[in-house]
Amino acid sequence: MFNIVVKGANRLDIEFSGKLNSDDMKAALDALVEKTGDINNGKMLYRIGDFDWPTLGAIGVELSRIPELFRMIRRFDKVAVVAEQDWVRTASKLEGALIPGLEIKAFPPDRISEAEAWLAS
Protein backbone atom coordinates (compact mmCIF):
# COMPACT_ATOMS: atom_id res chain seq x y z
CA MET A 1 0.00 0.00 0.00
CA PHE A 2 1.23 3.47 -0.89
CA ASN A 3 -0.99 6.42 -0.02
CA ILE A 4 -0.22 10.14 -0.44
CA VAL A 5 -2.31 12.89 1.13
CA VAL A 6 -1.69 16.61 0.54
CA LYS A 7 -2.26 18.46 3.82
CA GLY A 8 -2.10 22.15 3.04
CA ALA A 9 0.17 24.20 0.82
CA ASN A 10 3.44 22.73 2.06
CA ARG A 11 2.63 19.45 3.82
CA LEU A 12 2.49 15.94 2.47
CA ASP A 13 1.68 12.73 4.36
CA ILE A 14 2.77 9.40 2.94
CA GLU A 15 1.81 5.99 4.21
CA PHE A 16 3.62 2.91 2.98
CA SER A 17 3.49 -0.77 3.85
CA GLY A 18 4.00 -4.05 2.07
CA LYS A 19 6.11 -4.75 -0.99
CA LEU A 20 6.34 -2.81 -4.23
CA ASN A 21 6.90 -4.33 -7.65
CA SER A 22 7.98 -2.28 -10.68
CA ASP A 23 4.43 -1.27 -11.65
CA ASP A 24 3.61 -0.25 -8.06
CA MET A 25 6.85 1.75 -7.81
CA LYS A 26 6.19 3.57 -11.07
CA ALA A 27 2.66 4.49 -9.96
CA ALA A 28 3.87 5.58 -6.51
CA LEU A 29 6.68 7.75 -7.90
CA ASP A 30 4.37 9.27 -10.54
CA ALA A 31 1.87 10.22 -7.82
CA LEU A 32 4.60 11.56 -5.55
CA VAL A 33 6.14 13.77 -8.22
CA GLU A 34 2.71 15.02 -9.30
CA LYS A 35 1.56 15.88 -5.77
CA THR A 36 4.78 17.69 -4.86
CA GLY A 37 4.86 19.97 -7.90
CA ASP A 38 3.62 23.10 -6.08
CA ILE A 39 5.30 22.50 -2.70
CA ASN A 40 8.12 24.76 -1.48
CA ASN A 41 9.77 24.64 1.95
CA GLY A 42 7.71 21.52 2.50
CA LYS A 43 7.25 19.17 5.38
CA MET A 44 6.55 15.48 5.01
CA LEU A 45 5.21 12.92 7.46
CA TYR A 46 6.25 9.49 6.20
CA ARG A 47 4.64 6.52 7.99
CA ILE A 48 6.19 3.17 7.22
CA GLY A 49 4.27 0.08 8.32
CA ASP A 50 5.26 -3.52 7.67
CA PHE A 51 8.01 -3.05 5.14
CA ASP A 52 9.20 -5.65 2.65
CA TRP A 53 12.09 -4.98 0.32
CA PRO A 54 10.89 -3.92 -3.12
CA THR A 55 11.47 -6.23 -6.06
CA LEU A 56 14.57 -5.75 -8.21
CA GLY A 57 12.34 -4.31 -10.93
CA ALA A 58 10.99 -1.72 -8.46
CA ILE A 59 14.52 -0.76 -7.41
CA GLY A 60 15.42 -0.36 -11.09
CA VAL A 61 12.45 1.97 -11.62
CA GLU A 62 13.51 4.06 -8.62
CA LEU A 63 17.15 4.24 -9.72
CA SER A 64 16.15 5.30 -13.22
CA ARG A 65 14.34 8.30 -11.71
CA ILE A 66 17.01 9.46 -9.24
CA PRO A 67 17.51 12.91 -10.86
CA GLU A 68 13.77 13.57 -10.78
CA LEU A 69 13.53 12.38 -7.17
CA PHE A 70 16.38 14.66 -6.08
CA ARG A 71 14.59 17.63 -7.67
CA MET A 72 11.42 16.62 -5.84
CA ILE A 73 13.06 16.16 -2.43
CA ARG A 74 14.62 19.64 -2.65
CA ARG A 75 11.10 21.01 -2.26
CA PHE A 76 11.15 19.79 1.36
CA ASP A 77 12.92 21.12 4.46
CA LYS A 78 11.79 18.50 6.99
CA VAL A 79 10.74 14.88 6.88
CA ALA A 80 9.47 13.01 9.93
CA VAL A 81 9.75 9.26 9.44
CA VAL A 82 7.52 7.15 11.68
CA ALA A 83 8.48 3.49 11.56
CA GLU A 84 8.25 0.42 13.76
CA GLN A 85 11.58 -1.05 12.62
CA ASP A 86 14.75 0.36 14.19
CA TRP A 87 16.78 -0.21 11.02
CA VAL A 88 14.32 1.89 8.96
CA ARG A 89 14.62 4.75 11.45
CA THR A 90 18.43 4.47 11.39
CA ALA A 91 18.51 4.40 7.58
CA SER A 92 16.30 7.51 7.52
CA LYS A 93 18.74 9.40 9.73
CA LEU A 94 21.63 8.41 7.44
CA GLU A 95 19.70 9.52 4.38
CA GLY A 96 19.10 12.90 6.03
CA ALA A 97 22.83 13.30 6.60
CA LEU A 98 23.48 12.70 2.89
CA ILE A 99 20.97 15.20 1.48
CA PRO A 100 22.00 18.83 1.99
CA GLY A 101 19.26 21.15 3.22
CA LEU A 102 16.95 18.32 4.29
CA GLU A 103 16.38 17.55 7.95
CA ILE A 104 15.09 14.04 8.63
CA LYS A 105 14.10 12.87 12.07
CA ALA A 106 12.84 9.38 12.86
CA PHE A 107 10.24 8.39 15.44
CA PRO A 108 8.69 5.13 16.65
CA PRO A 109 4.91 4.85 16.11
CA ASP A 110 4.08 5.60 19.76
CA ARG A 111 5.64 9.08 19.32
CA ILE A 112 3.54 10.24 16.36
CA SER A 113 2.39 13.35 18.23
CA GLU A 114 6.04 14.29 18.80
CA ALA A 115 6.71 13.84 15.07
CA GLU A 116 3.75 16.09 14.24
CA ALA A 117 4.96 18.75 16.71
CA TRP A 118 8.49 18.62 15.28
CA LEU A 119 7.18 19.14 11.75
CA ALA A 120 5.09 22.10 12.91
CA SER A 121 8.03 23.80 14.68
N, C-alpha and C positions, 0 to 999 in steps of 0.2 A: 504494500500500500504506500502510495506517495500522494500527499495532499498538501496543497498550497493555498493559504488564505491571506489576502491583502487586508491589513488592519490599519487603515489610515494612509496618509500620504507617504510616510517613510518607514512603515513597519510591515514585515512579512513573517508569517508563521508557517513553518513546514513541519509536517509529521511524516515520518518514514518508519516502516517496519517490513520485515520479510526479505525477499530476495528479488533482485531485478535482473531480467534478461535484457538483451539488446533492444528489443522493441519497447519494453518498459522504460529503459534508460533514455532512449530517444524522446519518448513522450514526456518524461519527467523534466528533462533538460529543456525541451521546447517550451513547456509551460513555465518553467523557472525564468528563462530568458524573457519570455513575453511579459510576465507579471512584474519583472523588475525594471522594465524599460523607462519608467518615469520616476524611479526612486533615486534620491540623492541624500547623502548623509544618513543612510538607512540603518535600521536595526532589525535583526532577525532572531526569532526564537525557533530553534531547531530541535524538535523532539524526536529522539530515536528510540524506537521500541525494540522488539526482538529483531536483531540484525543478523542477516546471513550475507556472506560475501556475494557480491554480484557475479554473474557468469563472466567468462572471458570475453564474450561478445559485448556485454554491457561495459566492461572496462575499456574495451577498444573504442566504443562509441564515446565514452567520456574523454579518453585521451585525444581523440580526433577533434574534440571541441575545446581543448585547453585554452587557446587564445580568447575565444568567446567567453569562457567561464571566468577568466581573469578580468576581462572588461566588466563583466557583470558584478563580480565580487567587489570591485573598486567602488561600487555605488553604496557600499555598506561601511559603517564605522565600527559597529558592534554586532557580535553574534553570541547569543547565549545558547549553549548546547546542553540539552537535558537528556541524559542517557543513563540507563541502568548499569551498563557494563563499564567497569573501570578503564579498560583498555581504550574504549571509544572516547571517554573523557580525556584520557592522556593524549591520544592521537589528536584530538581537537586543540589542545593546548599547544602541541608542537606545530600544528598547521598555522595557528595564530602567530607563532614566532617567526614563521617563514614568509608571511604575507605583510609587507610594509603597510602601515596605516590602518590595519584591521586588528581590532581587539576581540579576542575570543576567550570566553570564560565558560568553564564546564561545571555542571551541577548534577547531582543525583536527583531522581524524580521527586523525592520528598522535600526538595528545596525549590520547587517551581516558583513559589511566591518570591523567593530571593532572586531568582533569575529574572523575573518580571521587573522587580524593583531596580535591579542593576541596569537593565535595558532602559528604563525610564530615567535613570540618573544622568 
